[in-house]
Amino acid sequence: ETDLKLRQPTVDWTLQTGARERPQTAPPIKTLGQYELLEEVARGGMGIVYKARQTRLNRTVALKMILTGQLAHETEVRRFRAEAEAAAGLEHPGIVPILEIADEEGYHYYTMSYIDGESLAERLARDSLPPDEAAVLMHKVASAVAYAHRQRVLHRDLKPANILIDPNGEPKITDFGLAKSLDGD
């Protein structure tokens, strides 16, 4: 049986600073379907993201679910699915790939590759980037955004908090929560 009480953060750094909150406590939900939830890594206005282990494949993923869980309104569910579907069609090394879109016991979620790194917002909070490094990084981000545009998807919330830097220093765009498909309504 799943314990589905959602913990409220003491400070929502995601909204105030753009940095991902990294609580030290265990997540309130232990499992969801084939996923063991390890820790909360981000929280925003609509969703909560966990670092999770996919037990069937023994791999680490990021699992994003609607913050309101089973109480989610139909409009929230449609918007959440639209986010996942917009990003799921994008296959580019500079965009975090969507692995699965599902719901379990009334909880809507999707999984994506887990980027073991930090956001650009977190990196910039420590220190500014050297100009050459910033130019290379932004060129890679612009290439990923251009690819999304060619696929007729607009991100609409591109900011340092939504650019993850992997252990190799490569930027990965995430959080297509406000994305808009130019082929839809």
C-alpha positions in Angstrom: 0.0 0.0 0.0 1.3 3.5 -0.8 1.6 6.3 1.7 0.3 9.2 -0.3 0.7 12.2 2.1 2.6 15.0 0.3 5.0 17.0 2.4 5.0 20.8 2.1 8.5 22.3 1.8 9.5 24.9 4.4 10.8 27.1 1.6 10.0 26.7 -2.0 13.4 27.6 -3.5 12.3 26.5 -7.0 9.8 29.4 -7.1 11.9 32.0 -5.2 15.4 31.4 -6.7 15.0 29.0 -9.6 17.2 26.5 -7.8 16.0 23.0 -7.2 15.2 22.2 -3.6 17.0 19.1 -2.3 15.5 18.0 1.0 17.4 15.6 3.2 14.3 13.8 4.4 12.8 10.6 2.8 10.0 11.2 0.3 6.5 10.8 1.7 5.6 8.3 -1.1 7.7 5.1 -1.1 6.6 3.4 -4.3 4.5 4.1 -7.3 4.0 1.2 -9.7 7.4 -0.1 -10.7 9.2 2.8 -9.2 10.9 3.2 -5.8 10.9 6.9 -4.9 14.3 7.8 -3.4 14.2 11.5 -2.8 12.5 14.7 -3.8 14.7 16.7 -6.2 12.3 19.5 -7.3 9.0 21.1 -6.7 7.1 23.7 -8.7 3.6 25.1 -9.0 2.2 22.1 -10.7 4.5 19.1 -10.1 6.9 17.4 -7.9 10.0 15.5 -9.2 11.6 12.5 -7.5 14.8 10.7 -8.1 13.5 7.1 -8.5 14.7 3.6 -9.2 12.8 1.7 -11.9 12.8 -1.7 -10.2 12.1 -3.8 -13.4 15.1 -2.3 -15.2 17.2 -1.4 -12.1 17.9 2.1 -13.4 17.6 5.6 -11.9 15.1 7.9 -13.5 13.4 11.2 -12.6 9.7 10.8 -12.0 7.4 13.8 -12.2 3.9 13.7 -10.8 1.1 16.2 -10.4 1.5 17.9 -7.0 -2.2 17.5 -6.2 -2.1 13.7 -6.8 -5.5 12.0 -6.8 -7.2 15.4 -6.2 -6.0 16.7 -9.5 -8.6 18.4 -11.6 -9.2 17.2 -15.1 -7.7 20.5 -16.5 -4.5 19.8 -14.5 -4.3 16.3 -15.9 -4.7 17.5 -19.5 -2.0 20.2 -19.0 0.3 17.7 -17.4 -0.2 15.1 -20.2 0.3 17.9 -22.8 3.7 18.7 -21.2 4.8 15.1 -21.2 3.6 14.5 -24.8 5.2 17.7 -26.1 8.6 16.7 -24.6 8.2 13.0 -25.5 8.4 13.7 -29.2 11.8 15.5 -28.8 14.9 13.4 -29.3 17.9 15.7 -29.0 21.1 15.3 -26.8 20.3 18.7 -25.3 16.8 17.8 -24.2 16.0 15.5 -21.2 14.2 12.5 -22.8 10.8 11.3 -21.6 10.7 7.6 -21.0 7.1 6.8 -20.0 3.8 8.6 -19.4 1.4 6.7 -17.1 -0.9 6.8 -14.2 -1.1 4.5 -11.2 -3.9 4.4 -8.6 -5.1 7.8 -9.9 -1.6 9.4 -9.8 -0.5 10.8 -13.1 3.2 10.9 -13.7 5.9 10.6 -16.3 9.5 9.5 -16.2 12.5 10.9 -17.8 16.2 10.3 -17.8 17.8 11.3 -14.5 20.5 14.0 -14.9 22.9 13.7 -12.0 24.1 17.2 -11.9 22.8 20.7 -11.1 20.7 23.4 -12.8 22.3 26.3 -14.5 20.7 28.5 -11.8 22.5 26.5 -9.1 25.8 26.8 -11.0 25.4 30.5 -11.5 24.5 31.0 -7.8 28.0 29.9 -6.9 29.9 32.0 -9.5 29.6 33.4 -13.0 30.7 31.4 -16.0 33.8 32.4 -17.9 32.8 34.1 -21.2 34.1 31.3 -23.4 32.3 28.6 -21.3 29.1 30.6 -21.3 29.2 31.0 -25.1 29.7 27.3 -25.7 26.9 26.4 -23.2 24.4 28.8 -24.7 25.3 27.6 -28.2 24.3 24.1 -27.2 21.1 25.3 -25.5 20.2 27.4 -28.6 20.8 24.3 -30.7 18.3 22.3 -28.6 15.8 25.1 -28.6 16.1 25.4 -32.4 15.5 21.6 -32.7 12.4 21.9 -30.5 11.1 24.7 -32.7 11.7 22.7 -35.9 9.5 20.0 -34.2 6.9 22.8 -33.7 7.3 22.8 -29.9 7.8 26.1 -27.9 9.2 25.7 -24.4 7.8 29.0 -23.0 9.6 28.8 -19.7 13.2 28.6 -20.6 15.3 29.8 -17.7 18.5 28.7 -15.8 16.5 26.6 -13.4 15.2 24.5 -16.4 18.6 23.9 -17.9 20.4 21.0 -16.1 24.2 20.5 -16.4 25.2 16.9 -16.5 28.5 15.5 -15.0 30.2 16.1 -18.3 29.2 19.8 -18.4 26.6 19.3 -21.1 23.4 21.3 -20.8 20.0 19.5 -20.9 16.7 21.4 -21.2 13.9 20.1 -19.0 10.5 21.1 -17.7 8.3 21.6 -20.7 5.4 22.5 -18.3 4.4 25.6 -20.3 5.3 24.1 -23.7 3.0 24.6 -26.6 2.7 22.5 -29.6 2.2 24.6 -32.7 0.3 21.7 -34.3 -2.4 21.6 -31.6 -5.1 24.1 -30.3 
